[in-house]
Amino acid sequence: MPGTLLTDQSAFVDRRDPYSSEAPGRERRQFVNSHSELSPEAAELARAIDTYKLSHRRRFINFEEMLMIVKSLGYSR
């Protein structure tokens, strides 16, 4: 077929694959060390949010999810 580009399948590296051999054990997040300068309480909240996002495969969370995370840490009004 003219115009069809054939490529070698072995040359493709899926960087989203958590089991990829490209960077074993390394997490692909943009702000990996962003919690280092936070207060202990803020760092705990940030870790809880990151854990929630990773376990629910979410890049962004809404306000209801944020409230649920804050309440799960024991905060109340």
C-alpha positions as CSV (number, residue, x, y, z in Angstrom):
1,M,0.0,0.0,0.0
2,P,1.6,3.3,-1.0
3,G,2.2,5.8,1.8
4,T,2.1,3.2,4.5
5,L,4.9,3.5,7.0
6,L,6.1,0.2,8.4
7,T,8.0,0.4,11.7
8,D,9.7,-2.1,13.9
9,Q,7.4,-2.9,16.8
10,S,10.4,-3.5,19.1
11,A,11.4,0.2,18.7
12,F,8.2,1.4,20.4
13,V,8.5,2.0,24.2
14,D,5.3,2.6,26.1
15,R,6.5,5.1,28.8
16,R,3.1,4.8,30.5
17,D,3.6,1.1,31.2
18,P,4.5,0.7,34.9
19,Y,6.3,-2.5,34.1
20,S,8.5,-1.0,31.4
21,S,12.2,-1.7,31.6
22,E,12.9,1.8,30.5
23,A,13.1,3.1,34.1
24,P,12.5,0.3,36.5
25,G,11.0,1.4,39.8
26,R,10.9,5.0,38.9
27,E,7.6,6.8,39.0
28,R,6.7,9.3,36.2
29,R,5.5,12.3,38.1
30,Q,6.4,15.9,37.3
31,F,6.8,17.2,40.9
32,V,8.5,14.2,42.7
33,N,10.2,16.3,45.4
34,S,7.6,19.0,45.9
35,H,6.7,17.9,49.4
36,S,10.1,18.5,50.9
37,E,9.5,22.1,51.9
38,L,6.0,21.7,53.3
39,S,5.0,21.7,57.0
40,P,4.4,18.2,58.4
41,E,0.7,18.6,58.2
42,A,0.7,19.8,54.6
43,A,3.1,17.0,53.6
44,E,0.8,14.5,55.1
45,L,-2.1,15.9,53.1
46,A,0.0,16.0,49.9
47,R,0.9,12.3,50.4
48,A,-2.7,11.4,51.1
49,I,-3.8,13.1,47.9
50,D,-1.0,11.5,45.9
51,T,-1.9,8.1,47.2
52,Y,-5.6,8.7,46.4
53,K,-4.7,9.8,42.8
54,L,-2.4,6.9,42.2
55,S,-4.9,4.3,43.6
56,H,-7.8,5.7,41.6
57,R,-5.8,6.4,38.5
58,R,-6.7,10.1,38.5
59,R,-4.6,13.0,37.4
60,F,-6.8,15.6,38.9
61,I,-9.3,15.4,41.7
62,N,-12.5,17.5,42.4
63,F,-13.5,19.3,45.6
64,E,-15.7,16.4,46.8
65,E,-12.7,14.0,46.6
66,M,-10.5,16.6,48.3
67,L,-13.0,16.9,51.1
68,M,-13.2,13.1,51.5
69,I,-9.4,12.9,51.7
70,V,-9.2,15.7,54.3
71,K,-12.0,14.0,56.4
72,S,-10.1,10.6,56.1
73,L,-7.1,12.3,57.8
74,G,-9.4,13.1,60.8
75,Y,-10.1,16.8,60.2
76,S,-13.6,18.1,60.8
77,R,-15.3,21.4,60.9
